[in-house]
Amino acid sequence: MRLWFGAHNGKDLKDVPDDYLVWLVERTQPPTTTHNLTDAQKKQVREKWKDLLSAAEDEIFERQENNPA
């Protein structure tokens, strides 16, 4: 999955630094302004955000499994 915003816009999650992935997972709201969107568009943003968070969590877990401290 690729990021669509921020400092790592366009990068695949595998290429994003650990600290950015952790920051991303700790966010509670999508980094987009939704006040001008329809309800259907807002729902799409929320679903896309959930998918991204899930993929970021998976990536963090995989990195921890492959590089135990």
DSSP file (Angstrom, degrees, kcal/mol; ACC not computed):
  #  RESIDUE AA STRUCTURE BP1 BP2  ACC     N-H-->O    O-->H-N    N-H-->O    O-->H-N    TCO  KAPPA ALPHA  PHI   PSI    X-CA   Y-CA   Z-CA
    1    1 A M              0   0    0      0, 0.0    12,-2.4     0, 0.0     2,-0.3   0.000 360.0 360.0 360.0 142.4    0.0    0.0    0.0
    2    2 A R  B     -A   12   0A   0     10,-0.2    10,-0.2    11,-0.1     2,-0.2  -0.804 360.0-116.8-107.0 146.4    1.2    3.5   -0.8
    3    3 A L        -     0   0    0      8,-2.5     7,-2.7     5,-0.4     3,-0.0  -0.543  17.4-164.5 -75.7 146.2    0.9    6.7    1.2
    4    4 A W        +     0   0    0      5,-0.2     2,-0.3    -2,-0.2     5,-0.1   0.128  67.0  32.1-117.4  18.5   -1.2    9.4   -0.4
    5    5 A F  S    S+     0   0    0      3,-0.1     3,-0.5    27,-0.0     5,-0.1  -0.966  87.0  27.6-159.3 168.6   -0.1   12.3    1.8
    6    6 A G  S >  S-     0   0    0     -2,-0.3     3,-1.8     1,-0.2    -3,-0.0  -0.019 102.3 -30.6  75.0-168.0    2.7   13.7    3.9
    7    7 A A  T 3  S+     0   0    0      1,-0.3    -1,-0.2     2,-0.0     0, 0.0   0.720 139.3  43.6 -62.1 -24.4    6.4   13.6    3.8
    8    8 A H  T >  S+     0   0    0     -3,-0.5     3,-2.3     3,-0.1    -5,-0.4  -0.009  79.9 160.1-113.4  27.9    6.4   10.1    2.4
    9    9 A N  T <   +     0   0    0     -3,-1.8    -5,-0.2     1,-0.3     3,-0.1  -0.256  69.6  14.9 -51.9 128.3    3.6   10.7   -0.2
   10   10 A G  T 3  S+     0   0    0     -7,-2.7    -1,-0.3     1,-0.3     2,-0.2   0.271  97.1 124.6  89.3 -11.4    3.8    8.0   -2.9
   11   11 A K    <   -     0   0    0     -3,-2.3    -8,-2.5     1,-0.1    -1,-0.3  -0.556  64.3-117.3 -83.8 146.3    6.0    5.7   -1.0
   12   12 A D  B >   -A    2   0A   0    -10,-0.2     3,-2.2    -2,-0.2     4,-0.3  -0.525  29.4-114.5 -72.7 148.4    5.1    2.1   -0.3
   13   13 A L  G >  S+     0   0    0    -12,-2.4     3,-1.4     1,-0.3    -1,-0.1   0.810 115.8  64.8 -56.7 -30.2    4.8    1.3    3.4
   14   14 A K  G 3  S+     0   0    0      1,-0.3    -1,-0.3   -13,-0.2   -12,-0.1   0.734 103.7  47.6 -64.5 -21.1    7.8   -1.0    3.1
   15   15 A D  G <  S+     0   0    0     -3,-2.2    -1,-0.3    -7,-0.1    -2,-0.2   0.340  90.2 101.1-101.9   5.3    9.9    2.1    2.2
   16   16 A V  S <  S-     0   0    0     -3,-1.4     5,-0.1    -4,-0.3    -8,-0.0  -0.746  80.1-106.8 -93.4 136.8    8.6    4.3    5.1
   17   17 A P     >  -     0   0    0      0, 0.0     4,-1.9     0, 0.0     3,-0.4  -0.209  26.5-115.1 -61.1 151.7   10.8    4.7    8.2
   18   18 A D  H  > S+     0   0    0      1,-0.2     4,-2.4     2,-0.2     5,-0.2   0.900 113.2  53.8 -52.6 -48.1    9.8    2.9   11.4
   19   19 A D  H  > S+     0   0    0      1,-0.2     4,-2.2     2,-0.2    -1,-0.2   0.843 107.9  50.5 -63.6 -32.8    9.2    6.1   13.4
   20   20 A Y  H  > S+     0   0    0     -3,-0.4     4,-2.6     2,-0.2    -1,-0.2   0.893 109.1  51.5 -70.9 -38.8    6.8    7.4   10.7
   21   21 A L  H  X S+     0   0    0     -4,-1.9     4,-2.4     2,-0.2    -2,-0.2   0.922 110.9  48.1 -62.2 -43.1    4.8    4.2   10.7
   22   22 A V  H  X S+     0   0    0     -4,-2.4     4,-1.9     2,-0.2    -2,-0.2   0.933 112.1  49.2 -62.6 -45.4    4.4    4.3   14.5
   23   23 A W  H  X S+     0   0    0     -4,-2.2     4,-0.8     1,-0.2    -2,-0.2   0.917 110.7  51.7 -58.1 -43.7    3.3    8.0   14.2
   24   24 A L  H >< S+     0   0    0     -4,-2.6     3,-0.9     1,-0.2    -2,-0.2   0.919 109.5  47.9 -60.7 -46.3    0.9    7.0   11.5
   25   25 A V  H 3< S+     0   0    0     -4,-2.4    -1,-0.2     1,-0.2    -2,-0.2   0.821 108.4  55.9 -66.4 -30.9   -0.7    4.2   13.6
   26   26 A E  H 3< S+     0   0    0     -4,-1.9    -1,-0.2    -5,-0.2    -2,-0.2   0.640  85.6 101.1 -78.4 -13.8   -1.0    6.5   16.6
   27   27 A R    <<  -     0   0    0     -3,-0.9    -3,-0.0    -4,-0.8     0, 0.0  -0.386  55.8-162.2 -67.8 148.9   -3.0    9.1   14.7
   28   28 A T        +     0   0    0      1,-0.1    -1,-0.1    -2,-0.1    -4,-0.0   0.607  69.6  45.2-107.3 -15.3   -6.7    9.0   15.4
   29   29 A Q  S    S-     0   0    0     20,-0.0    -1,-0.1     0, 0.0    17,-0.0  -0.953  88.6-102.5-129.0 147.1   -8.0   11.0   12.4
   30   30 A P        -     0   0    0      0, 0.0     2,-1.4     0, 0.0    -2,-0.1  -0.380  35.0-118.4 -62.5 145.8   -7.1   10.9    8.7
   31   31 A P  S    S+     0   0    0      0, 0.0     2,-0.3     0, 0.0   -25,-0.1  -0.214  82.7  96.2 -82.9  48.1   -4.8   13.8    7.6
   32   32 A T  S    S-     0   0    0     -2,-1.4     2,-0.6   -27,-0.1   -27,-0.0  -0.957  77.9-116.0-133.3 153.1   -7.4   15.2    5.2
   33   33 A T        +     0   0    0     -2,-0.3     3,-0.2     1,-0.1     0, 0.0  -0.793  32.1 175.1 -87.5 124.3  -10.0   17.9    5.5
   34   34 A T    >   +     0   0    0     -2,-0.6     3,-1.6     1,-0.1    -1,-0.1   0.353  48.7 101.5-112.6   5.4  -13.4   16.4    5.1
   35   35 A H  T 3  S+     0   0    0      1,-0.3    -1,-0.1     7,-0.0     7,-0.0   0.733  86.8  45.8 -67.9 -19.8  -15.7   19.3    5.7
   36   36 A N  T 3  S+     0   0    0     -3,-0.2    -1,-0.3     2,-0.1     2,-0.2   0.290  95.6  99.8-101.9  10.1  -16.4   19.8    2.0
   37   37 A L  S <  S-     0   0    0     -3,-1.6     2,-0.1     1,-0.1    -3,-0.1  -0.626  74.3-114.6 -96.8 154.0  -17.0   16.2    1.2
   38   38 A T     >  -     0   0    0     -2,-0.2     4,-2.5     1,-0.1     5,-0.2  -0.322  36.4-103.7 -72.7 166.5  -20.3   14.4    0.8
   39   39 A D  H  > S+     0   0    0      1,-0.2     4,-2.2     2,-0.2     5,-0.1   0.890 124.0  52.5 -59.4 -39.4  -21.2   11.7    3.4
   40   40 A A  H  > S+     0   0    0      1,-0.2     4,-1.9     2,-0.2    -1,-0.2   0.903 110.1  47.8 -64.7 -40.5  -20.3    9.0    0.8
   41   41 A Q  H  > S+     0   0    0      2,-0.2     4,-2.3     1,-0.2    -2,-0.2   0.887 109.7  52.7 -67.2 -38.8  -16.9   10.6    0.2
   42   42 A K  H  X S+     0   0    0     -4,-2.5     4,-2.5     1,-0.2    -2,-0.2   0.904 108.2  51.5 -61.7 -40.8  -16.3   10.9    4.0
   43   43 A K  H  X S+     0   0    0     -4,-2.2     4,-2.5     1,-0.2    -1,-0.2   0.907 108.4  51.3 -63.1 -41.2  -17.1    7.2    4.3
   44   44 A Q  H  X S+     0   0    0     -4,-1.9     4,-2.6     2,-0.2    -2,-0.2   0.906 109.7  49.8 -61.7 -41.8  -14.6    6.4    1.6
   45   45 A V  H  X S+     0   0    0     -4,-2.3     4,-2.5     2,-0.2    -2,-0.2   0.925 111.1  49.1 -62.7 -44.9  -11.9    8.4    3.3
   46   46 A R  H  X S+     0   0    0     -4,-2.5     4,-2.4     2,-0.2    -2,-0.2   0.908 112.9  47.3 -62.2 -41.6  -12.6    6.6    6.6
   47   47 A E  H  X S+     0   0    0     -4,-2.5     4,-2.3     2,-0.2    -2,-0.2   0.915 112.4  48.7 -66.7 -42.5  -12.4    3.2    4.9
   48   48 A K  H  X S+     0   0    0     -4,-2.6     4,-2.2     1,-0.2    -2,-0.2   0.895 111.7  50.7 -63.2 -39.1   -9.2    4.0    3.1
   49   49 A W  H  X S+     0   0    0     -4,-2.5     4,-2.8     2,-0.2    -2,-0.2   0.916 109.0  50.4 -64.5 -44.2   -7.7    5.3    6.4
   50   50 A K  H  X S+     0   0    0     -4,-2.4     4,-2.3     1,-0.2    -2,-0.2   0.912 110.7  49.7 -60.1 -42.7   -8.7    2.1    8.2
   51   51 A D  H  X S+     0   0    0     -4,-2.3     4,-2.3     2,-0.2    -1,-0.2   0.907 111.3  49.2 -62.5 -41.9   -7.1    0.0    5.4
   52   52 A L  H  X S+     0   0    0     -4,-2.2     4,-2.8     2,-0.2    -2,-0.2   0.927 110.7  49.3 -64.1 -45.5   -3.9    2.1    5.7
   53   53 A L  H  X S+     0   0    0     -4,-2.8     4,-2.6     1,-0.2    -1,-0.2   0.907 111.3  49.8 -61.3 -41.3   -3.7    1.8    9.5
   54   54 A S  H  X S+     0   0    0     -4,-2.3     4,-2.3     2,-0.2    -1,-0.2   0.925 112.6  46.6 -63.1 -44.8   -4.2   -2.0    9.2
   55   55 A A  H  X S+     0   0    0     -4,-2.3     4,-2.3     2,-0.2    -2,-0.2   0.887 112.2  51.0 -65.2 -38.9   -1.4   -2.2    6.6
   56   56 A A  H  X S+     0   0    0     -4,-2.8     4,-2.5     2,-0.2    -2,-0.2   0.911 110.0  49.5 -65.8 -42.2    0.9    0.0    8.6
   57   57 A E  H  X S+     0   0    0     -4,-2.6     4,-2.5     1,-0.2    -2,-0.2   0.913 110.8  50.4 -61.5 -42.5    0.3   -2.2   11.7
   58   58 A D  H  X S+     0   0    0     -4,-2.3     4,-2.6     1,-0.2    -2,-0.2   0.905 110.2  50.0 -61.4 -41.8    1.1   -5.3    9.7
   59   59 A E  H  X S+     0   0    0     -4,-2.3     4,-2.4     2,-0.2    -2,-0.2   0.911 110.6  49.0 -64.8 -42.9    4.3   -3.7    8.4
   60   60 A I  H  X S+     0   0    0     -4,-2.5     4,-2.2     2,-0.2    -2,-0.2   0.937 112.7  48.2 -60.5 -46.8    5.4   -2.8   11.9
   61   61 A F  H  X S+     0   0    0     -4,-2.5     4,-2.4     1,-0.2    -2,-0.2   0.916 110.9  50.6 -61.0 -44.5    4.7   -6.3   13.1
   62   62 A E  H  X S+     0   0    0     -4,-2.6     4,-2.2     1,-0.2    -1,-0.2   0.905 109.9  49.9 -62.1 -41.7    6.6   -7.9   10.2
   63   63 A R  H  X S+     0   0    0     -4,-2.4     4,-1.6     1,-0.2    -1,-0.2   0.898 111.0  49.5 -63.8 -39.5    9.6   -5.7   10.8
   64   64 A Q  H  < S+     0   0    0     -4,-2.2    -2,-0.2     1,-0.2    -1,-0.2   0.887 111.5  49.1 -66.4 -37.9    9.6   -6.6   14.5
   65   65 A E  H  < S+     0   0    0     -4,-2.4    -2,-0.2     1,-0.2    -1,-0.2   0.881 115.7  43.0 -67.3 -38.6    9.4  -10.3   13.6
   66   66 A N  H  < S+     0   0    0     -4,-2.2    -1,-0.2     1,-0.2    -2,-0.2   0.681 124.4  34.5 -82.8 -19.1   12.2  -10.1   11.1
   67   67 A N  S  < S-     0   0    0     -4,-1.6    -1,-0.2    -5,-0.2    -2,-0.1  -0.505  78.4-171.9-134.3  65.5   14.4   -7.9   13.3
   68   68 A P              0   0    0      0, 0.0    -3,-0.1     0, 0.0    -4,-0.0  -0.290 360.0 360.0 -62.6 143.8   13.9   -8.9   17.0
   69   69 A A              0   0    0     -5,-0.1    -5,-0.0     0, 0.0     0, 0.0   0.466 360.0 360.0 -76.6 360.0   15.6   -6.7   19.5
